[in-house]
Amino acid sequence: MRTRYGISPWIHRYPDAKRPSFSRARGAVTADVVVIGGGLTGCATARACAGAGFTTVVLEAGRIGQGSSGRSAGLLLPEPGPRFREVVAAHGLRSARRAFELWDEAATDAPALLRKARISCGLEARRMLVAAWAGDEQDLRREHDARQAAGLDVSWLAQPQALRQTKLDVVAAMRMGRGFSVDPYRACIGLATTGAQRRLRVFERSSVSKITAGRTGVEIATAEATITAGTVVVTTGSATAEFSALRRHFKAREDYLVLTEPLTDLMRKGVLPQGISLGDTATPSHRVEWTADHRILIRGAAQDATPERSRAAVRIQRTGQLMYELLTMSPSISGLRPEYGWELSWGRTADGLMYIGPHRNYPRHLFALGGGSDSIAGAFLSASILLRALQGSADKADALFSWAR
């Protein structure tokens, strides 16, 4: 078996005969809302807008779901990514607690939405643990205590309990609220195709060349179309060239992911039990879990973005590194090979939280950009916040993710 490098398994293994194809945007198009970016955030937002009665258009430069969304681990985690104590230090206890509560709510609401829409995307519940390796127990304990004091859903596992639950040589663990795992590509195209029946038009291979905001609306130009709308929503992950003034808010980062070949029955006895999604205190951190077809998915080796010319070599090196680190966690998998090794690019914000909502320098624009790489729950939180902004019914808590925070 050869390792497939640079390819997301979720996209690669999807049957070509069933893969949806949307036309290019052509001619004059009118809508209430135009969403730029056809990843999970864009598709979830567009579907929410269409469901609320807004005529909505999605413009995707490539193919729906084949950017960062389809390359993610597909985890709906009950936390936004940065440590709770870090968010407290940046924004205060009350704001940090509410930010974590909103993220937890999004991670719970998203599965309900996917089920209601009958989107088949391998949705599975996960028990969420963060494990401490030797030397890290006190730091994790402080994080646990801070969350517990704030009333967040956490509990502490001393070493005997942590060993039983993880089957790994950890010294302690923090248990959080329930999360979920999905096939992110199937979730994305499911949102796009079911939403297409509800006032939503989706266009692929339609790069935006110019955005012009006026007093009464906004005009978006592509190579073959002019779209006139009331509001444009930008969900491109990080700030693109049209918004160069916003790029200072983001640092280009890469995470690496590996999906192994299926484990033998003997190997499975000595590894992390199924149904658990495990983060850890390593620097950079890991995320490890089982897939439904008895493979292990590991994310880690995060670093600043590498130049395109060296990315292929780095991808191979990082895949080998993650397999070695996985072997040190679970020696019983000796001989296991990686079937896929790929990277996920994202834009890190200074505090680790997304920017969601309007920006004073861009009239008739809404944004959902940045954040962490570990959880896709932000896509569904963004959809809720952006819909409230469009309806003129923003919640006070939405300001926690605003550009003015």
C-alpha positions as CSV (number, residue, x, y, z in Angstrom):
1,M,0.0,0.0,0.0
2,R,1.4,3.4,-0.9
3,T,0.6,6.5,1.1
4,R,-1.5,9.1,-0.6
5,Y,0.0,12.5,0.2
6,G,-1.8,15.8,0.0
7,I,-5.2,14.2,-0.4
8,S,-8.1,14.3,2.0
9,P,-9.6,10.9,2.4
10,W,-13.1,12.4,2.8
11,I,-12.8,14.0,-0.6
12,H,-10.8,11.2,-2.3
13,R,-13.1,8.3,-1.2
14,Y,-16.4,10.1,-2.1
15,P,-17.9,8.4,-5.2
16,D,-17.4,10.5,-8.3
17,A,-20.7,9.5,-9.7
18,K,-22.5,11.0,-6.7
19,R,-20.3,14.1,-6.4
20,P,-22.5,17.2,-7.1
21,S,-21.4,19.7,-9.7
22,F,-22.7,23.3,-9.7
23,S,-22.4,25.6,-12.7
24,R,-20.4,28.8,-12.9
25,A,-22.0,32.1,-12.2
26,R,-22.9,33.8,-15.5
27,G,-24.8,36.9,-16.4
28,A,-26.7,39.2,-14.1
29,V,-27.8,37.6,-10.8
30,T,-29.8,39.3,-8.0
31,A,-30.0,38.0,-4.4
32,D,-30.6,39.3,-0.9
33,V,-27.3,37.7,0.4
34,V,-24.2,36.6,-1.4
35,V,-21.9,34.2,0.5
36,I,-18.3,34.1,-0.7
37,G,-16.7,30.7,0.2
38,G,-18.3,27.3,-0.2
39,G,-16.8,25.6,2.8
40,L,-18.7,24.5,5.9
41,T,-19.1,28.0,7.3
42,G,-20.3,29.3,3.9
43,C,-22.7,26.5,3.3
44,A,-24.1,26.5,6.8
45,T,-24.6,30.2,6.7
46,A,-26.2,30.1,3.2
47,R,-28.6,27.4,4.3
48,A,-29.6,29.3,7.4
49,C,-30.2,32.5,5.4
50,A,-32.2,30.6,2.7
51,G,-34.2,28.9,5.4
52,A,-35.0,32.3,6.9
53,G,-36.4,33.6,3.6
54,F,-33.4,35.4,2.1
55,T,-32.7,34.6,-1.5
56,T,-29.1,33.5,-1.2
57,V,-26.1,32.9,-3.6
58,V,-22.9,31.0,-2.8
59,L,-19.8,31.8,-4.8
60,E,-17.0,29.2,-4.5
61,A,-13.7,29.7,-6.4
62,G,-13.0,26.0,-6.6
63,R,-15.3,23.1,-5.7
64,I,-17.8,23.0,-2.8
65,G,-16.2,21.6,0.4
66,Q,-12.8,20.9,-1.2
67,G,-10.9,23.6,0.6
68,S,-10.1,23.6,4.3
69,S,-13.5,22.2,5.3
70,G,-13.0,18.9,3.4
71,R,-9.4,18.6,4.7
72,S,-10.4,19.0,8.4
73,A,-10.7,16.3,11.0
74,G,-14.5,16.8,11.1
75,L,-14.8,17.2,14.8
76,L,-17.6,19.1,16.5
77,L,-15.8,19.9,19.8
78,P,-17.4,21.7,22.8
79,E,-14.7,24.3,23.0
80,P,-13.2,26.9,20.6
81,G,-9.6,25.8,20.7
82,P,-7.6,28.2,22.9
83,R,-7.2,27.4,26.6
84,F,-9.9,28.9,28.8
85,R,-7.4,30.6,31.0
86,E,-5.9,32.3,27.9
87,V,-9.4,33.7,26.9
88,V,-10.0,34.8,30.4
89,A,-6.7,36.7,30.4
90,A,-7.6,38.4,27.1
91,H,-11.3,39.2,27.7
92,G,-12.2,38.6,31.3
93,L,-14.0,35.7,33.1
94,R,-17.5,36.5,32.1
95,S,-16.8,36.9,28.4
96,A,-14.6,33.8,28.3
97,R,-17.3,31.7,30.0
98,R,-19.9,32.9,27.5
99,A,-17.7,32.3,24.5
100,F,-17.1,28.6,25.6
101,E,-20.8,28.2,26.3
102,L,-21.8,29.5,22.9
103,W,-19.3,27.1,21.3
104,D,-20.6,24.2,23.3
105,E,-24.1,25.0,22.2
106,A,-23.1,25.1,18.5
107,A,-21.4,21.7,18.9
108,T,-24.7,20.3,20.2
109,D,-27.0,22.1,17.8
110,A,-25.1,21.1,14.7
111,P,-25.8,17.4,15.0
112,A,-29.5,18.2,15.5
113,L,-29.4,20.3,12.3
114,L,-27.6,17.6,10.3
115,R,-30.1,14.9,11.5
116,K,-33.1,17.1,10.7
117,A,-31.8,17.8,7.2
118,R,-31.2,14.0,6.8
119,I,-27.6,14.7,5.8
120,S,-25.7,11.4,5.8
121,C,-22.2,12.3,7.0
122,G,-21.2,9.6,9.5
123,L,-22.3,11.5,12.5
124,E,-21.0,9.8,15.7
125,A,-20.9,10.9,19.3
126,R,-17.5,11.2,21.0
127,R,-16.4,11.4,24.6
128,M,-14.0,14.3,24.8
129,L,-10.7,14.0,26.8
130,V,-7.6,16.0,27.2
131,A,-4.7,13.9,28.5
132,A,-1.7,15.1,30.4
133,W,1.7,13.5,29.8
134,A,4.4,13.3,32.4
135,G,5.3,16.8,33.6
136,D,2.1,18.4,32.4
137,E,-0.3,17.4,35.1
138,Q,-0.3,20.6,37.1
139,D,-0.8,22.8,34.1
140,L,-3.8,20.7,33.0
141,R,-5.2,20.7,36.5
142,R,-5.1,24.5,36.6
143,E,-7.0,24.6,33.3
144,H,-9.6,22.1,34.7
145,D,-10.0,24.1,38.0
146,A,-10.5,27.4,36.1
147,R,-13.2,25.8,33.9
148,Q,-14.9,24.1,36.8
149,A,-14.9,27.3,38.8
150,A,-16.6,29.1,35.9
151,G,-19.4,26.4,35.8
152,L,-18.2,24.7,32.6
153,D,-18.8,21.0,32.0
154,V,-15.5,19.3,33.0
155,S,-14.4,16.6,35.4
156,W,-11.0,15.4,36.5
157,L,-9.6,11.9,35.9
158,A,-6.7,10.9,38.2
159,Q,-4.1,8.6,36.8
160,P,-5.9,5.3,37.5
161,Q,-9.1,6.5,35.8
162,A,-7.2,8.1,32.9
163,L,-5.2,4.9,32.3
164,R,-8.4,2.8,32.2
165,Q,-10.2,5.2,29.9
166,T,-7.4,5.8,27.4
167,K,-5.2,2.7,27.6
168,L,-2.3,5.2,27.2
169,D,0.6,6.0,29.6
170,V,-0.9,9.3,30.7
171,V,-0.7,10.8,34.2
172,A,-4.2,12.5,34.3
173,A,-6.9,13.7,32.0
174,M,-9.7,16.3,31.8
175,R,-13.1,15.1,30.6
176,M,-15.3,17.7,28.8
177,G,-18.8,17.7,27.4
178,R,-19.8,15.4,24.6
179,G,-18.6,16.1,21.1
180,F,-19.3,14.6,17.7
181,S,-17.4,13.4,14.6
182,V,-18.6,13.8,11.0
183,D,-17.3,13.4,7.5
184,P,-16.8,17.1,6.9
185,Y,-17.0,16.8,3.1
186,R,-20.3,15.0,3.1
187,A,-21.6,17.4,5.7
188,C,-20.6,20.4,3.5
189,I,-22.1,19.1,0.3
190,G,-25.2,18.0,2.2
191,L,-25.8,21.5,3.5
192,A,-25.3,22.9,0.0
193,T,-27.6,20.4,-1.8
194,T,-30.4,20.4,0.7
195,G,-30.2,24.2,1.0
196,A,-30.5,24.5,-2.8
197,Q,-34.2,23.6,-2.4
198,R,-34.7,26.6,-0.1
199,R,-34.0,29.9,-1.9
200,L,-30.3,29.0,-2.4
201,R,-28.2,29.0,-5.6
202,V,-24.7,27.6,-5.5
203,F,-22.0,28.5,-8.1
204,E,-18.6,26.7,-8.3
205,R,-15.5,27.8,-10.2
206,S,-16.6,31.4,-9.7
207,S,-13.8,33.5,-8.3
208,V,-14.7,37.0,-7.1
209,S,-12.7,39.7,-8.8
210,K,-14.3,42.8,-7.3
211,I,-16.7,43.9,-4.6
212,T,-18.3,47.3,-4.7
213,A,-20.5,48.5,-1.8
214,G,-23.0,51.3,-2.4
215,R,-25.6,53.1,-0.5
216,T,-28.4,50.6,-1.3
217,G,-26.5,47.4,-2.0
218,V,-23.4,45.6,-3.0
219,E,-22.1,44.4,-6.4
220,I,-19.9,41.4,-6.7
221,A,-18.1,40.7,-10.0
222,T,-16.8,37.4,-11.2
223,A,-15.2,36.6,-14.6
224,E,-18.6,35.9,-16.2
225,A,-21.2,37.3,-13.8
226,T,-22.4,40.4,-11.9
227,I,-24.3,39.7,-8.7
228,T,-26.3,42.4,-7.0
229,A,-27.3,41.9,-3.4
230,G,-28.1,43.6,-0.1
231,T,-25.2,42.1,1.8
232,V,-22.1,40.1,1.1
233,V,-20.9,37.5,3.6
234,V,-17.2,36.5,3.5
235,T,-16.4,33.0,4.8
236,T,-13.0,32.4,3.2
237,G,-11.2,31.1,6.3
238,S,-8.7,34.0,6.4
239,A,-8.6,37.5,4.8
240,T,-8.2,37.3,1.0
241,A,-6.5,39.8,-1.3
242,E,-9.7,42.0,-1.4
243,F,-9.4,42.5,2.3
244,S,-5.6,43.1,2.6
245,A,-6.2,45.6,5.5
246,L,-7.5,42.7,7.6
247,R,-4.6,40.3,7.0
248,R,-2.7,41.6,10.0
249,H,-5.3,39.9,12.2
250,F,-4.3,36.4,11.0
251,K,-1.2,34.3,11.0
252,A,-1.0,31.6,8.4
253,R,-0.7,28.2,10.1
254,E,-0.7,24.5,9.0
255,D,-1.7,21.4,10.9
256,Y,-1.0,17.9,9.6
257,L,-3.3,14.9,9.6
258,V,-2.7,11.2,9.0
259,L,-5.3,8.5,8.5
260,T,-3.8,5.0,8.9
261,E,-4.6,1.8,7.2
262,P,-7.2,-0.4,9.1
263,L,-5.8,-1.9,12.4
264,T,-5.7,-5.6,12.9
265,D,-7.7,-7.1,15.8
266,L,-4.5,-7.5,17.8
267,M,-3.5,-3.9,17.4
268,R,-6.9,-2.7,18.4
269,K,-6.5,-4.2,21.9
270,G,-3.7,-1.8,22.9
271,V,-4.9,1.5,21.6
272,L,-7.3,4.3,22.5
273,P,-10.8,2.8,22.9
274,Q,-13.4,3.7,20.3
275,G,-15.8,6.5,21.0
276,I,-13.1,8.8,22.5
277,S,-11.6,11.9,20.9
278,L,-8.4,12.6,22.7
279,G,-6.5,15.8,22.8
280,D,-3.3,16.2,24.8
281,T,-0.9,18.6,26.5
282,A,2.0,18.1,24.0
283,T,3.4,21.1,22.2
284,P,2.2,21.2,19.5
285,S,-0.8,19.3,20.6
286,H,-2.3,16.1,19.1
287,R,-5.9,15.0,18.5
288,V,-6.4,11.2,18.1
289,E,-9.5,9.1,17.5
290,W,-10.9,6.1,15.7
291,T,-12.8,6.2,12.5
292,A,-15.8,3.9,11.8
293,D,-13.7,1.7,9.5
294,H,-11.1,0.9,12.2
295,R,-8.4,3.4,11.3
296,I,-6.7,5.9,13.5
297,L,-6.9,9.6,12.7
298,I,-4.2,11.8,14.2
299,R,-3.8,15.5,13.9
300,G,-0.7,17.5,15.1
301,A,2.7,18.8,14.0
302,A,1.2,22.3,13.8
303,Q,3.6,25.0,12.5
304,D,3.7,28.3,10.6
305,A,2.8,27.9,7.0
306,T,5.5,26.6,4.7
307,P,6.4,28.0,1.3
308,E,4.6,26.1,-1.6
309,R,8.0,25.0,-3.0
310,S,8.8,22.9,0.1
311,R,5.3,21.8,1.1
312,A,5.5,18.4,-0.6
313,A,8.7,17.4,1.3
314,V,7.4,18.8,4.6
315,R,4.2,16.9,4.1
316,I,6.1,13.6,3.9
317,Q,8.3,14.5,6.9
318,R,5.3,15.5,9.0
319,T,3.4,12.3,8.1
320,G,6.4,10.2,9.3
321,Q,6.7,12.3,12.4
322,L,3.0,11.8,13.4
323,M,3.2,8.1,12.8
324,Y,6.3,8.0,15.1
325,E,4.5,10.0,17.8
326,L,1.4,7.7,17.5
327,L,3.7,4.7,17.9
328,T,5.2,6.2,21.1
329,M,1.6,6.5,22.5
330,S,0.6,3.0,21.4
331,P,3.5,0.6,20.9
332,S,1.1,-2.2,19.9
333,I,0.6,-0.5,16.5
334,S,4.1,-1.2,15.4
335,G,4.1,-1.9,11.6
336,L,1.0,0.1,11.0
337,R,1.3,2.3,7.9
338,P,-0.2,5.7,6.9
339,E,-2.7,5.5,4.1
340,Y,-3.2,9.3,3.8
341,G,-1.1,12.2,4.9
342,W,-2.2,15.8,4.3
343,E,-2.1,19.3,5.7
344,L,-4.8,21.8,6.7
345,S,-4.1,25.5,6.3
346,W,-5.9,28.1,8.5
347,G,-5.6,31.6,9.9
348,R,-4.8,31.9,13.6
349,T,-6.1,35.0,15.3
350,A,-4.3,36.6,18.3
351,D,-6.7,35.2,20.9
352,G,-7.7,32.0,19.0
353,L,-11.3,33.0,18.5
354,M,-13.0,33.7,15.2
355,Y,-14.0,37.1,13.9
356,I,-17.8,36.9,13.2
357,G,-19.9,39.9,12.2
358,P,-19.6,43.3,10.5
359,H,-16.5,45.5,10.2
360,R,-16.9,49.3,10.4
361,N,-14.6,49.8,7.4
362,Y,-16.6,47.5,5.1
363,P,-20.2,48.6,4.7
364,R,-22.8,45.9,3.7
365,H,-20.2,43.2,4.6
366,L,-20.3,40.5,7.2
367,F,-17.4,38.2,8.0
368,A,-16.7,34.8,9.5
369,L,-12.9,34.3,9.5
370,G,-10.1,32.7,11.5
371,G,-10.1,30.7,14.6
372,G,-8.6,27.3,15.4
373,S,-8.1,24.2,13.3
374,D,-9.5,21.5,15.7
375,S,-13.2,22.0,15.6
376,I,-15.8,22.7,12.9
377,A,-18.4,23.9,15.4
378,G,-17.5,27.5,14.5
379,A,-19.1,27.0,11.1
380,F,-22.5,26.5,12.8
381,L,-21.9,29.2,15.4
382,S,-21.1,31.6,12.6
383,A,-24.2,30.8,10.8
384,S,-26.4,31.7,13.8
385,I,-24.5,34.9,14.5
386,L,-24.5,36.1,10.9
387,L,-28.2,35.3,10.5
388,R,-29.0,37.4,13.5
389,A,-26.9,40.2,12.1
390,L,-28.9,40.1,8.8
391,Q,-32.2,40.1,10.6
392,G,-31.2,43.0,12.8
393,S,-31.5,40.9,16.0
394,A,-28.0,40.5,17.2
395,D,-27.5,39.1,20.6
396,K,-25.4,40.9,23.2
397,A,-23.1,37.8,23.4
398,D,-22.4,38.0,19.6
399,A,-20.0,40.9,20.4
400,L,-17.6,38.3,21.9
401,F,-16.6,37.3,18.4
402,S,-16.8,40.8,16.9
403,W,-14.0,42.8,15.3
404,A,-14.3,45.4,18.1
405,R,-13.6,42.9,21.0
